[in-house]
Amino acid sequence: MIHYQSTRGSKYIKTSAQAIIAGIAEDKGLYVPNEIPALPFEIDEMVGKPYKDVAFAIIKAFFEDFTDEELQACIDGAYDSKFEAEEIVPVTEAGDAYFLELYHGKTAAFKDMALSILPYLLTTAMNKEKEDSKICILTATSGDTGKAALEGFANVPGTEIIVFYPNKGVSEVQERQMVTQEGDNTHVFAINGNFDDAQTAVKKIFNDDAFAEKLSEIGCKLSSANSINIGRLVPQVAYYVYGYIKLVERGVIESGDEINITVPTGNFGNILAAYYAGRMGIPVKKFICASNENKVLTDFIMTGTYNTNREFFMTNSPSMDILISSNLERLLYHLNDGDSEEICQLMDSLEKEKKYKVCPKIQYRLDDFYGGYADMERTNQAIGNMYERHGYLMDTHTAVGYRVYKDYVAYTGDKTPNLIASTASAYKFAGSVAHSIGMGDEKDGFAYIKALAEKTGVPVPAGLQDLDKKEIRHKGVVDPAEMKDAVIGCLK
Ligand SMILES: *Cc1c(COP(=O)(O)O)cnc(C)c1O
């Protein structure tokens, strides 16, 4: 049976249920499967099958300790009419690329794909493990995780959800989505700092034994909805496999042919899921890792040196304004054949010197990845050109991916069919998108949504309609140093 172990070598191994409850390992590492399972089916067998069937088979291959009934219930609960697209993940062709549209869930970003199932996986895991503490989900967000986690966990019995977002570091629409969240167990705070400050502070809280002790006295246990939780990563593998099957179904490729996969990347979770799909047996030639001006990953893939000693930029693709990409640790572990000693050294160096350099073996194996970046100007141009030529509307994050994909093709001449992770609805970043397609100024983010809908006729996702009329329920602003007190305050 597949089990889960820490990237940093702790000797404790866990079932998937235990790893999902824990979130992060006791040695601060991330849980990884001891092996990546092979595809549990032949591609041709799955052609024409609905998304839920693919998701079931893929997740089951990783989470073997869940019974078929348990897992099916999780999947049925997650991928239902909450999604505005019947196929859950439509694949749309535009401008020489295939867009894997991951944003048709409740919060209009790809985070819904995993966060609509995580609460089911977690509560099922708690039952399996006879866990009777209350689970407190603690999450740092660059904008989209927070809302998707709130939506997923709102009113789920036995849980509290607390979200920290960078004050002024998320879009107006993203912020309003979070602060209007309903539910008796939901808590939202702005923190004075950027996403990395929020994420670092949350990780510190997870690693604070005395604090864990204090929480256990009031019957609570921390867990994470960030992509450090393996329960979030694994459901994401399913859509890449599904996307490949769709390309076969449409006759774009034959089963066995290679594709490229482009992912606009921040915390490295989504692209790592693509890599897992590749390791399972989906033939992928290149994983194209696209960044905005915060191009720490582009430089890393090119040089093998990960260096966060650099200026931090606030861009119009805020969910990728990240310098410390947590899930990279998992990739390094796999590329290093599970040798955790070196991973510990690298992560130590990252903490102390804010940078590290990988060994030649890892650097050589990074060759499966291509790293590129697009600044705001080129990203906005990509949105404008795409809309003008093909009538297809991309959000700013997806556009970073598309721009970098186009650069890759220009640079390599590689015409392999390309699947691009389309990570958000254009309406989530309506102001930037509207300007990019030549529209004028509006008074706020909500007015942009309206104007963009009038101009393009693309339907506005239900979750973004009338956002400005909803009651603001969460107003807290804290410093990173006050986060622990804020957590206690929510749980008392
Ligand atoms: C979170 C997010 C990303 C980055 O995904 P990672 O898994 O953190 O790399 C990209 N685009 C959007 C819209 C997002 O919400």
The ligand as a Tripos MOL2 file, in Angstrom:
@<TRIPOS>MOLECULE
LIG
   15    15     1     0     0
SMALL
NO_CHARGES

@<TRIPOS>ATOM
      1 C1         -2.9550   29.8640   -7.0420 C.3       1 LIG1
      2 C2         -3.0010   30.3740   -8.4190 C.ar      1 LIG1
      3 C3         -1.9190   30.1920   -9.3000 C.ar      1 LIG1
      4 C4         -0.6400   29.5350   -8.8630 C.3       1 LIG1
      5 O1         -0.8020   28.1630   -8.5910 O.3       1 LIG1
      6 P1          0.2750   27.3740   -7.7210 P.3       1 LIG1
      7 O2         -0.2830   26.0350   -7.5140 O.co2     1 LIG1
      8 O3          0.4120   28.1550   -6.4260 O.co2     1 LIG1
      9 O4          1.5530   27.3910   -8.4820 O.co2     1 LIG1
     10 C5         -2.0700   30.6450  -10.5940 C.ar      1 LIG1
     11 N1         -3.1880   31.2730  -11.0160 N.ar      1 LIG1
     12 C6         -4.2390   31.4730  -10.1910 C.ar      1 LIG1
     13 C7         -5.4450   32.1820  -10.7070 C.3       1 LIG1
     14 C8         -4.1910   31.0260   -8.8880 C.ar      1 LIG1
     15 O5         -5.2390   31.2280   -8.0680 O.3       1 LIG1
@<TRIPOS>BOND
     1     1     2 1
     2     2     3 ar
     3     2    14 ar
     4     3     4 1
     5     3    10 ar
     6     4     5 1
     7     5     6 1
     8     6     7 2
     9     6     8 1
    10     6     9 1
    11    10    11 ar
    12    11    12 ar
    13    12    13 1
    14    12    14 ar
    15    14    15 1
@<TRIPOS>SUBSTRUCTURE
     1 LIG1         1 GROUP 0 **** ****
